């Protein structure tokens, strides 16, 4: 048995490579009203090894085992572990911290094992008996005998690390080192992932920390809300999951999945005749206990996706598609003149009439339905070579004294197109807030490729240069309340796993004035991997920042393995074979949006006949500059309350800003 152990220890080829990766702890909220949190370490948070008096210059950092006590081959042995601590709120109070080790070797002798703090730095890859650091007195002990888990409570030691003492980890060593060895699984064990060493930290935090958005995207390309029975089941599934928000798709491709509409009703044959899913869902979700929020989800740019045109002549594709004259053709096209993106025809945000029409569609819903929010999807360009609507190109050329077609890679043309998307978002935000300041405005945003680590990375990202969607600036300006980046990555693929984690860190630290939720692509993953991704999204960043919650894509397709959706819904809230620690163990309310519940800023929405791309200068309590859009309109977000003057074409106008309100002015 001992010889086999020696061979196993000396043949391991796995080495810890990422123990300094913050954000590797899983977090769960333990109770809805008590702000108590538990964080359990994962392997990336730990480095460990053991040392041998008989081989004083040998390192065992690649071993699958942690050996302690007296061994016939190794002599006296001791094990060393060092966990990277999770980020917790500054005002958190640690209630307990424990080190858990799994003793695997079937022995009958009893031995007292002490946990001692290490007093100077060490590295697992180089640690040997000869260079071992000094250690302190025992801070915890257990009598170890048979195989199983053993917990060592080291609460005061962990507290001292959080209070500024140097964290050099601990040793695991016998009180009487002449006794026969005990052997634990190490962080490098190749088989038993669940039996590796763990550090569990439990702490209390302010109650508001227990609030988060938990949403499902409910799309209308699948069943889910096309009949009263489906809506009834949706409500039950949401309650089973401890989810608190639904993003219901109400506009799929220039059509309406609701009755009170200015657009044609959807031609979807599976939508029950005469049925209004939005109205029914709002009534049932708001009557639920606790209440479930409903946000109306609009596909913004794509307006048709079939080879045959819509039946209704008033459909946007028929009335403003490629068969219409240049001035009234709202469709975007590529540099080479193609109108089709995959199977989609899309409007161009550089055409002012297309923008205003889309705004009116959303405002109509905001006025006529008791929605908690409106959610903008596909509010972007389809790629770097898109955006060549004739009107948009003419506007660009007039603004910058250009001729012909700009090159897709032209930096000025790229910025122009980003500005058109941002103008559209800003116009819709102020329009919706005019209807009701309580309505949350959100956007499903792009997170393609590897997540940025620096501002330069962001500026070079596909989000900025292909989607031409500067959603980071929307958060900084305040022209959306929530960004919901579509972090759709496969957890089981090494590169995509890293991309996901990098995006999360960036998003947590880059929320500007507003809030970000992580959109999790569960359809790409196993249920177990999706739980892991949700936990990562719930963790605190390296700078102590936290997201506002999670949105799951999708309600209709919950995993890649054809496991039943009902099993996924239950796994979110209850222990299961997929996860012993559910990510939504109890209901919590949505995150508070203080700029809406206790506003200190106001907004301006102005209509003018000044023309396109004209400089506007605002002075008064604050000074701002902005350019008019293609309709001569302009908006300013988050102005300090007070008196202002606006100057355009050498004419001055005065207006007042009040907190929580949109000031609407018309300039002649």
N, C-alpha and C positions, 0 to 999 in steps of 0.2 A: 504493500500500500504506500509506504513512504517513498520507495523508488519511483512508483508511478506518479506520485505527487511531484517529485523533483523533475521528472521528464516533462510533466505538464507545465510546471512553472517556467522551466528554462526554454520552452519551445514557443511561447506566446509571441505573436508578431504584431499585436495591436498596441498602439501607444496613444495616450491622450494628446490631442492636438489643439483643442479649443477650450481649455478650462477657463480662460479669461474672457469668455463670451457672455456679456451681461444679457439679461432677459431670458435666462434658461430655467426659471422657476415657474411652476404652474400655480395658478391662483384660483381659489374658489371663494365665493361669498357664502358664509356658513348660515346666515339667517337673514330674513328679509328686513327686520327692523333693528337688529343688533349689528353694528358695523364691525364684525369680527371676521378676520381673514386668515386663511391658512395657505402658506406657500411651501410646496414640497419640491426639493431639488430634483433635477434631471442630470444625467451623466455629464453633460457639457459643463456643469458647474463645479466639477470635482477633479482634483488630481490626488492620487494616492500611490503608495508603495510600501514595501517592508524592507528591513535591513537585517543582516546576519553577522553575528560576531565571528563565526567560523570563516566567512568570506568577507573580510572587512573592506575590501575595495570593489566589491561587486554591487551593481545596482539591479533592483528587481522591479523597476517601474513598469515593465511590460507584463508582469505576472497577472494571472487571473485570480490570484488569491492574496489575502492579507494574513500573514502568519504571525502569531504572537506566542510567547512562552519558550520553553526549551525544546529544541528539535534535535534529533539524533544526527542529522546531517548539517543543519544550519547553525547549531548552537543556540545561543540566546537570540531571540527575534523580537522585534518591535515593529508596529505598523504606524504609518504617518498618513494623515488625511488633511486636506485643505479645501474648504468649500468657498466659492465666491458667493458672497451674500446677496440676496435679492434686494432690489430697491423697494423701500417702503416709505410711506409719507413721513415727513419730518416730525409731525406731531403724533405719530403712531406710538402706542405703548405695547411692548412685547410682553405677552403673557406666558409663553413657553417656547423653548427651543430644545429639540432632541436629535441626537445622532442615533440612527438605526442601522444595525449591522446584522447580517444573516450568517450564523454559524452553521456550516454545512457538514462538518466531519463528525461521524457517529462515535463519540467518545463517552465514557462513563464517569471520568473524573470531574470534579468540580474545581473551578479556579476563579478567584476574584480578579476581575480586569478593571484597571483604572484608566480614566481619560484624563490626560494631562495637557495643559496648554504648551505650545512650542514657543520659545522665547526669542527666536531669531529666524530670519528668512531661510528657506530651503527650496529646492527644486526636485521634483520626483525623478527627472531624467538623470540627475547627477548625485542623488543622495545615496550615501553608503554608511556603513558602521563607522568608518574612519572620520568622516566629516559631519557626523550627526550633530544637530544643534542642541543646545541645552533646553531642558523642559522644566515646567513648574510643578507645583503640587497637584495631587488629584483633585478634580472638580466634580467627578461623578464616577460611580462604580456599579458593577453588576456581577453577580455570581453566575458564571456561564457553565453549562453542562451539555445538554443534548442539542441536536440541530434545531434551528428556529431563529426567529427574530429576537434581538435584544436591544432595548431602548436605553440610551444614556442621556439623561437630562442635563443640558449644559446651558441653561437659560441665562445665568448671570454672566458667563463667559461671552456668550453671543451679544448680550446687552453691552458689555464693555467694548466689544468690537464696533458696534454701532455708535458708541459714544466717543470713539476716536482712538482706542487702543489698537495697536498693530495686529492684524489678523494673520498669524502664521500657522493657523491650524492646530491640530492636536495629535498626540500620540495615543496609541492603544497598546497597553503593555500590562503584563502580569504584575500583581503586587509581590508575588513570590516567583521570581523568574527561573527557579529550579524546577517548577512544575511542568508537566508535559503540555505540549502545544495545543492551542485552539486555532482553527482556521476559518476565516470568513471569506465570502465572495468579494472580489475587488471591483473597481469601476471598469476594469478591462475584461470582465468575464464575457466569453463569446456567446453563451447560450442563454443565461438567465438574466435578462434585462430587468425584470421586476424585483430581483433579489440583490441588486447592487446597493452599496451604501447610500443612505439618504439623510438629508438634514431637513427637518420640518420646523418652520418658524410660524408661530401663531401670534397675531397682534390685533389690537383694537385700533380703529381709525375713526375719523369723523363720520357721522351717519351718512352724509351726502356721498361719501365714497362708494356706498353700496348701490347707488343708482346707475343704471346704464340702459341705453337702447339695446333691445334684443328684437331684431326684425326678421321677417321673411319677405323676400321678393316673391310675389305671387304673379306669375306671368300668364298671359292669355293665349299663348301658343299651346298651352296644356290645359287640361281641366283643372279646376280648383275653385272657380267662382262664377261658373256659367249657369248655375241654377240655384234655387233656394236650398236644395239638399246639399249641394257642394259647399255653399257658404256656411251652412250649419256644421258640416264636418270640418271646415277650415277653422271655425271658432273653437271647436273641441280640440283640434290638433295644436292650436296656438296655446290653449290653456294647459294641455298635457306637457308642452315644451317649456312652460314658464316664459314664453315670449310675450312681449308687450306692445309690439308694433307690426303693422302690415303695410308693405308697399304694394298696392294693388294696381296692376297695369290697366289703365283705362283708355289709353290710346296706343294702338299697336302699329299701324301704318296709315296715318292720316284718317283713322276711323275712330268711332266712339263705342266703348263698352259701357255706356250709360245712356239714359233717355233724354235728359234735358241738355241738349247739345246744339252747337252751331255747325258741327261736322256731320257727315253721313254716319248712320249707325253701321256697325261692323257687318260685313257679309258672312261672318263666321257661322256656319250652319249649326254648330254645337251650342251657340248662345241661345238660350231659351227665348222663344218669341215673346216680345213685349216685356221682357224681364230687365230690371235695372240693377245690375250687380253692385254698383257703387252705393246706391241708396240703401239697398238691403244690407250690405255689409256694414255700413256706418251705423244703421239702427241697431243691429245685433251686437256689433263690437262695442259700441258705446253703452249698451245695456248690460254687457257682461260685468261680472264682479270678480276681480277688478277690471276697470275699463281698459279696452284695447284701442290704441291709436290706429287711425286709418289715414294713410298718405296716398294721394292720387298720383300714379306713376305714368308719365308721358314719354313716349319715344319722340324725340324732338325733330331730328333732321330726316330720318327715313319716312317717306310718306306713301310708298307703294313697293310691292315686291313680287308682282306677277307679270307674266308676259302679255296677258290680256288686261285692258284698262278696267277701272272700277265701273260698276253699273250706273252709279249716280253721276250725272253730268256735272254736278256742283262739287264733286270730290276735288280736292286740291290738285291731284295729278291730272285730271281732265281740264280743270279751269286754268291751271298755271304750270302746265308741263311743257314738254319739248315741242308740242304741236302748236304752241302759242307764239305770238310775236316776241321778239327779243326783250322788249320792255316788261312784258307780263309773264315771261318764263322765269319761274323762281328756282328751277332746278340747278343744282351744282353739277359741274362736269370737270373732267381731268384736263390737263395741259394738251392732251391729244384729242380731246373732244368726246370722250366716252361719258355716257350718262349713268352707267350701271356700276354699282359697288357690290360685288357678289351678285345678289338678286335684287338689291335695293336701289330705288330711286330716292334721292335725298335733296332737300331744299338747301339753299346756300345762305348762310347768315350774313353774307355781304349784300344781299338784296333786301332793302329796308321793308318792302311790303311783306315779304315772307316772315321777317322778324315780327312785325306788328300783328300779322294774322296769328302767329303762334302764341304771342302774348295774349291775344284776345280769347283764344281757345282756353288757355289756362285760367284767365280771369273769370271766364264764364263759369267754370267749375267752382272756383273759389267763391263766387257770389251765390251760387245756387245749391251747393252741397256743404254740409257741415264737416268738411275735411279738417284733419289736424295738420296736414301738410300737403305740399305739392312737390313732386320728385321728378327732376329732369334727367333723362337718360339720353345717351347718344347726342349730347350737346357738344359737338366737335366736328372737325373735318374727318373725312374717311382716309386721308393719307396726305403725304407731302405734295403730291401732284394734283390734289383736289382744290376746288375753290374758284374755278374759271368761269363762273356765271358771267354773262356779258355785262350786266349792270354793275356787278362788283368790280370787274376789271376796269370798266370806264370810270368808276368812282376813284379807284386807286390811281389811275393815270392822271385824272384831274387834280387830285390832292397833291401829287408829287411831280407834276409836270413831266409825265412819262408818255411813251407811246408803245403800241404793240402788246404782246403777251409777256409778262414777267416770267423769269425762270423759276421753276418750283423751289430751287435752293436759294434764291435771292433773299438775303436776311431781312430787307425792308418789306418785301412781299409776305414773308412769313409773319413778321410782326403785325402787318396790316390784318392778316387773316386771324391771328390770335385776338387782335383788338375787336374784330367783328363778333367773335364768339363771346368775348367778355362783355361787349356792349349789350348783346342779347340777354345775357344772364343778369346784368345790372338792371336792364329795363324791366325784365320779368319780376325781379325781386321787389323793386319799388312799386310795381303795379299790384302785386299780390299784397304787399304791406298796406297799400292804400285801401284795399278791400277789407283786410283784417290783419292788424299787427300780430295777432296771436298765431297765425298760420306759419308753420315752419317750411322754409324753402330749402330743398336739398338737391344735390346732384350726384349721380353715379359717375365717378371720374376714372380716368385712365391710369393704370399702373403697369406699364409694359416693360419687360426686360428686368434687369437688375435694379434694385432700389438704390437711389442716390445716397451718397454719404456727405457730399458737399454741395454748395450752391452751384459750382461749375458742373457737377454731375447732373443736377436738375436741369440746368440750361441746355445740356447736351442730350437730354433724355428723349426717348421716342414720344413721350407725352407732350413735350414742348415742340418737337420738330416734325412729328408725323401726324399726331392727333391735333396739334396746334391748339392745345387746351391748357392754358395757364391757370389751373385751378388753385395752385398755391397762392396766387395773387388774389383770387376771389376770397379766400379765407382771411388774407391780410387786410383786404379792403372791407370785408363784411358783406359782400354781395350775394352770399349764400349763408344759411345758418348751419348746415351740415354738409360736409363732403363725405361721400361714401366711396372710397377708392375700391375698384374691383380687383382685389388681390387674389386673382385666380391662378394658383400655382399648385403643382403636385408635390405633396409632402414627401413622397417616397423617391423622388428624383433629387439627387444631391444638389444640383445647381438651382433648381426651382425652389427647393427648401431654403437655400441661402438667399435667393432673390426675395422670397416672402418675408424673411426675417429682416432683411435690409430695408424693405419698404415700410414695414411696421415701425422700425426705429425712426425712420425719417418722418413718417406721418405723425407719430406721437410728439415729436419735437418741433413740428412745423404746422401748428394749427392756427396760427395768426390770432385774429380776434374771435374766431368762431370755434367749431368743434368738428372732429373727424370720427367716423365709424369705420371699422374694417369690414369690407365686403369679402366674405369667405366663400370660395368656390367649392362647396361640398360635393358637387356633381363630379368633380375630378378625382375625388379621394375616397378611401375607405372611411367608414364611420369613425374608427379609432384615430386615423390621421386627421380627420376634421376636428375631432375633440382637441387634439394637440394644437391645431392651428388656432382654434378659438381661445384656448388657454394662453397662447402666446400673445394674442391680441389683447387679452385682459391684463397682461403684465404691465408693470411700470417700466419706462425707458431708462436708459443710463443716466439721464438728467432728471429723473423723477417725474416724468410726464406720463399721462394716461389718456387713452382714447375714451370717447364717449359711449362706446358700445360696439355692437356686432350687427351685421346684416348678412343673412344666409341666402345664397343662391344655389339651389332654389327650393321653394316649398314642394315643387312637383318632382324634382330629381335630387334625391338627398345623398346619393353615393354612387360610386362607379361599379359596385359589385352586385347590383340588382337585389340588394337586401331591401326588405319592405320599408316604405317610408315610415310606417307606424313604429318600427323598431328604432329608427333614427330619432323620431320625435320623443320617444320615451328615454332614449339614451342621453338626451340633453339634460334631463331633469332627475334621472334616477340611475343608481349604480347598475352596470350591465356588464356583459362580457366584453363590450367595446371599451369601457372605461369604468373603473371603480370610483373615480372622483368626477361626478357630473359637473358640467360647466355652468348649468343654470339650476342649482339644487333647490332654489326657492324663488318665488316671484319677487321682483324688485321693480319699482317705478322707473320711468324713463329719466334720463339725465336732465337736470335743470338747465335752462338756457337763460342765464342772468340778464343778458342784453335784451331779452324779451319780457321776462317777468319783472325786472326792475330796471327799465331802460334809463340810460343817461345821455343817449344820443338820439338825433333825429335824422331824417333823410329829405332830399330834394328831388322832385321829378318835374322837369321843365319841358314845355313844348314851345317851339319857336318856328318862325319862318326865315331864320337866318341862313339856312342852307346847310350843305354837307361839309363836314370837317372844318368847322369854324371854331377859332379859339374863344373860350369862355373864361373870364377871370372873375373869381368870387373873392370878396373881401368882407371883413367884419370881425366877428368873434374868431373866425379862422380864415386863412387864405388858402384858396384852392384854384387849380386850373384844370380844365377839361375841354375836350373837343366835342362838337355836336356829331350825332350819328347821321346816317343817310336820310333820316326824316327831319333833321334839324333839331332833334330832341337831345337832352342830356340829363344825367342823373348824378347825384352825389350821395354817397353813403356815409353814415356815422358822422354827422356834423354836430359840433357842440351847440347846445341850445343858445339862442341869442338872435341879434339883428344882423342882417347881411345885405350886401349889395352885389348884384351881378352885372357885369359889363360885357356887352357883345356888340360888335360893329359900332363902337363908340357910343352906344346907348346904355344907360344905367337903369336898373330896376331894383327895388328893395323887396325883401321878404323876411319872414320870421321862421326860425326853426324851434320846434318844441320836442322835448324828449318823448320817444316812443311813437312819433307821428311822422307822416310823410307830408311835407309842404308841396302843394301842387300849384305851379304858376304857368301862365300862358304869356309869352313874349311876342309882341307884334313886330 
